[in-house]
Amino acid sequence: MPVHLYGDVAVFVDEAGRSCFLPGDDGTGYELPVTLADHVDTGGDGKPDAATIVVSDVPSDGFAYVAVHLDYGLKGGDERYLKAQKLGGLTDAVDEAAGVVIEDHTTYLFLATAGSTALTGDSIINVNDFKKLAGIGGFVWDEVNDPVVGAEVRLTIPASVRYPQPFVSAITDEDGWYMIAYKHRGKAATFQMEVRLAGSVVASDQVRLGANSYAEVSFTVTP
């Protein structure tokens, strides 16, 4: 996460009445990189959650505008952060391979101090926005809405679609979530879906996919 220090800043108000800060271009800006390794554990849970940025070259007039560019720094390929845990309307991003969860609507606190004197502070809240990935994802639940673990969800490729395999599939995880990575090319087509437990079909449905599209299909089954 890069941090820039500027000696001046202007406030710009657009036609909608929204304000934004425009840092000066007088050459006082420079990078103070902050990485995950710079964070320390303040909560005692073994997870680094706070970092200190030391600004030493404050301009002679005592004014400094610090711009912090926020980035989780955990980006990966399309297979990462595919699961949205829809709990209470929130969508948490989950990278199961790395064991990382980016919780939706989390408050991040920022404080500015001079020595032991608190100068100012503010907080922000993240809103997770998932891009449209190609494929099909969803949950498999039982009759009491408990997740069904280890179910195979199969997407059968219709004969009208050119593809090297007759079907693609995925296995549900501990939350009952599955994600089938499939990029459809060409005109929209209807696909048959099946949920299998111990080799037997326990649920089925149809889904229509357009080119490079994503769909979410969930199932309720009787194990």
HELIX and SHEET records of a PDB file:
HELIX    1   1 LEU A   36  ASP A   38  5                                   3    
SHEET    1   A 2 VAL A   3  TYR A   6  0                                        
SHEET    2   A 2 TYR A  65  VAL A  68 -1                                        
SHEET    1   B 2 VAL A   9  VAL A  13  0                                        
SHEET    2   B 2 SER A  19  PRO A  23 -1                                        
SHEET    1   C 3 LYS A  83  LEU A  87  0                                        
SHEET    2   C 3 LEU A  90  ASP A  95 -1                                        
SHEET    3   C 3 VAL A 100  ILE A 102 -1                                        
SHEET    1   D 2 THR A 107  ALA A 114  0                                        
SHEET    2   D 2 THR A 117  ILE A 125 -1                                        
SHEET    1   E 3 TRP A 177  ILE A 180  0                                        
SHEET    2   E 3 GLY A 135  TRP A 141 -1                                        
SHEET    3   E 3 TYR A 214  GLU A 216  1                                        
SHEET    1   F 3 TRP A 177  ILE A 180  0                                        
SHEET    2   F 3 GLY A 135  TRP A 141 -1                                        
SHEET    3   F 3 PHE A 219  THR A 220  1                                        
SHEET    1   G 4 PHE A 167  ILE A 171  0                                        
SHEET    2   G 4 GLU A 152  THR A 156 -1                                        
SHEET    3   G 4 ALA A 189  LEU A 197 -1                                        
SHEET    4   G 4 SER A 200  LEU A 209 -1                                        
END                                                                             
